[in-house]
Amino acid sequence: MTATTAQTRRSMPATGDTLLDVQNLEKYFPIRGGLLSRVVGNVKAVNDVSFKIGRGEVVGLVGESGSGKTTAGRAILRLIEPTGGQVLFNGTDITKLSKGQMRDYRREMQIIFQDPFASLNPRMTVSDIIGEAMQIHNLHPGKGRIDRIAELLQKVGLRPEHMRRYPHEFSGGQRQRIGIARALAVDPAFIVADEPVSALDVSIQAQVVNLLQDLQEELGLTVLFIAHDLAVVEYICDRIIVMYLGRVMEIAPSRQLNTNPKHPYTEALLSAAPVPDPTVKRQRIILEGDIPSPINPPSGCVFRTRCRYAIADCANIVPELREVSPGHFKACIRDDIL
Amino acid sequence: MTHQGEVLLAVNGLKTYFSTDDGVVKSVDGVTFHINKGETLAVVGESGSGKSVTSLSVMRLIPTPPGKIVEGEILFTGKDGVQKDIVKLSEADMRKIRGNDISMIFQEPMTSLNPVYTVGDQIAEAVMLHQGKNKKDAMGVATDMLRFVGIPAPEKRVNEYPHQMSGGMRQRVMIAMALSCKPALLIADEPTTALDVTIQAQILDLMRKLQADVGMSILFITHNLGVVAEMADRVVVMYGGRVVEEGDVVEIFKAPRHPYTMGLLNSIPRPGEAHEPGQPKGRLEAIPGNVPNPLSLPPGCAFEPRCKFAVPDCSKAVPALEDTGHGHMSRCIRWRDFAQAQNEVTA
């Protein structure tokens, strides 16, 4: 294990200016059972995940439910405590920081949640929601804070007079804009966007995607964009990380991942997405069965039980993430496929 | 898909209204469409478009009060070959149709199965009711149905409870239940929205195979245009409680004649359109504004406030649903302009 993890770390893409360097991140949730509530097992939600994000880069984190993508996103921000590994932010390992020290870093790292209905406190006005983080970090004290809130609302396509209203007075798309304004309130360098458009109507999704893209470019934000929809991700991300059952399967620049996937899981995921063109009839790769339980994942490669290229060795070897072409990494032992 | 051209279900001028404290919500306001035998009709729309209320009206599952079918007819020809108007049927007659001639699968397979009964019991219930089979035979049918929808070890699974199964498995159980009495019409209300894409691909694949086997018609309600392209023969696009466009699936995607449909098609990211490294990223063409409030729809065309092609006449009266040729219908006063523009591009 130690040998492979060291190799994994070395083989990660080295961009000129790395903002976030995630090394062998691990999040196990203990399962307790029996009379004494002893730990009888672990849900390995995130297992040995390593990647880097360059400053100003937009990276997609894609996977199905149970892949660990949301857990990874939250563990990076320490919204849940990782059980292993390091998260280097600007070179500092934030997993070692105390709560008080962490507070200063939280100013730099914010999150946008999936559900615009559950993530805004219904009893707070929009100005309270957006101003709360500024208050905690003592930014823009006094009258300046109201001006700043007004400015943020305009930035996300709402009007300053909206600040006195409550969340229930807004539509889903507008609420997501409030969530974005809240994340931007403390001038963060890094944002985790956890499925920010999945809960929105189709005609509203494009508005929010465009807004995120504009803000990212204008403010030079670094973004980890978590999603299950590869089509949205490839549109706005520079690179994409594909996860399955807690592990990274493939990392590649967006276009390369879509046109030339190197991992059988990515191939199947791309093939499964329905194409909005009725004249296209293609042979689809239908994956058999369901994603296995993360309590007892398959030995060797976690994807082998559903992989059409699996060979005997796949059950014995945990494939390391290795670079197969510049900037393109895959965790698969076979080079004679794809 | 078999096109026998024989109409199975004809919805004419359906109006389903809900009375609320704030006023009457015209969820479905004069909807007309039909489904032929063996055909898949997709109804596309966003939240508040009235697509789900339309399907619940066909099943007569509108909670009354507050809801009510106030006008229109729903003509359906059941397995007995007799055409009936579902709006006028007694509750007892309706019960004979539900689950037998028309069945329905829902978006959330977790909440639409009863957690305290085994899946076998739940499938057998409809079989005993509609086919008069005894419990033992009905459980046999349940096992066969589970095998039919591709559940491994059906003899064992038939005695399991919903919580013992994954989301995709549960949706298969729902489908097994819906098909157990060989219905003429299957209503599928967002059946894959809660599922992962690889599981969605499995379920869509299964639905296509079963349709070919059983020969039923499918009313497929969805907001996912990718799923529409894959499953539908014909498409109905709804907005603000009305049908705004209807036509053959290829026509709808290649030559849309309503600005809302055009906007939807432009606003979705298409697979394989990622930018080259170092090149500027693409931009989606978003539809501005919000889905209209059903309590205060615009006086004319419901889409007018968001429409980039709107002219003053658009807000004067609700446009009629006009035939643009070959049964391709559009509720837009400017459809001729779009047809002409497209002809000029192709010419």
Contacts between the chains, C-beta under 8 A, distances in Angstrom:
chain1	res1	chain2	res2	distance
A	64	B	196	3.8
A	64	B	197	7.0
A	64	B	198	6.4
A	64	B	199	7.8
A	65	B	167	7.9
A	65	B	196	5.6
A	171	B	290	4.8
A	171	B	291	7.0
A	172	B	47	8.0
A	173	B	290	6.3
A	174	B	290	7.2
A	201	B	46	4.1
A	201	B	47	5.6
A	201	B	223	7.1
A	201	B	291	5.9
A	202	B	46	6.1
A	202	B	223	5.4
A	202	B	224	7.8
A	202	B	225	7.4
A	202	B	264	6.0
A	202	B	267	6.5
A	202	B	268	6.5
A	203	B	46	6.1
A	203	B	263	6.4
A	203	B	264	6.2
A	203	B	267	5.8
A	203	B	286	7.4
A	203	B	287	4.1
A	203	B	291	7.2
A	203	B	306	7.9
A	204	B	290	7.1
A	204	B	291	7.4
A	205	B	267	7.1
A	205	B	268	7.9
A	206	B	267	3.8
A	206	B	268	7.5
A	206	B	284	3.9
A	206	B	285	6.8
A	206	B	286	3.7
A	206	B	287	7.1
A	207	B	286	4.2
A	207	B	287	7.6
A	207	B	288	7.2
A	209	B	269	7.7
A	209	B	284	5.7
A	209	B	286	7.8
A	210	B	283	6.2
A	210	B	284	5.9
A	210	B	286	5.5
A	213	B	281	6.6
A	213	B	283	7.1
A	228	B	196	6.6
A	228	B	197	6.9
A	229	B	197	7.7
A	230	B	197	8.0
A	230	B	271	6.9
A	231	B	268	7.4
A	231	B	269	4.3
A	231	B	270	6.6
A	231	B	271	5.1
A	232	B	269	5.3
A	234	B	269	7.2
A	234	B	271	7.5
A	234	B	273	7.3
A	234	B	274	3.9
A	235	B	269	4.4
A	235	B	273	7.0
A	235	B	274	6.9
A	235	B	281	6.9
A	235	B	282	5.9
A	235	B	284	6.9
A	236	B	281	6.3
A	238	B	277	7.3
A	253	B	277	4.9
A	254	B	274	4.1
A	254	B	275	7.0
A	255	B	274	4.1
A	255	B	275	6.4
A	255	B	276	5.6
A	255	B	277	6.7
A	256	B	277	7.9
A	257	B	274	7.8
A	258	B	271	6.8
A	258	B	272	5.7
A	258	B	274	5.1
A	259	B	272	6.8
A	259	B	274	7.8
A	268	B	198	6.3
A	269	B	197	6.5
A	269	B	198	6.6
A	270	B	271	6.9
A	271	B	201	7.6
A	272	B	197	4.4
A	272	B	198	4.7
A	272	B	200	6.9
A	272	B	201	3.9
A	273	B	197	5.5
A	273	B	226	6.7
A	273	B	271	5.6
A	274	B	200	7.5
A	274	B	201	7.7
A	274	B	204	7.3
A	274	B	224	6.9
A	274	B	226	3.2
A	274	B	227	5.1
A	274	B	229	6.6
A	274	B	230	4.7
A	275	B	226	5.9
A	275	B	229	6.4
A	275	B	230	7.3
A	275	B	270	7.5
A	275	B	271	6.1
A	276	B	225	4.4
A	276	B	226	4.6
A	276	B	228	7.6
A	276	B	229	5.0
A	276	B	253	7.1
A	276	B	265	7.1
A	276	B	268	5.9
A	276	B	270	6.2
A	277	B	229	5.6
A	277	B	253	6.3
A	277	B	270	7.9
A	278	B	228	7.9
A	278	B	229	4.3
A	278	B	230	7.6
A	278	B	232	7.5
A	278	B	249	4.5
A	278	B	250	5.1
A	278	B	253	5.3
A	279	B	250	6.2
A	279	B	253	7.8
A	279	B	254	7.7
A	280	B	229	7.6
A	284	B	201	6.0
A	284	B	205	7.1
A	286	B	198	8.0
A	286	B	201	5.6
A	286	B	202	5.7
A	286	B	205	5.6
A	287	B	198	4.6
A	287	B	201	7.5
A	287	B	202	7.3
A	290	B	166	4.5
A	290	B	168	5.8
A	290	B	169	7.0
A	290	B	199	7.1
A	291	B	166	8.0
A	291	B	196	7.6
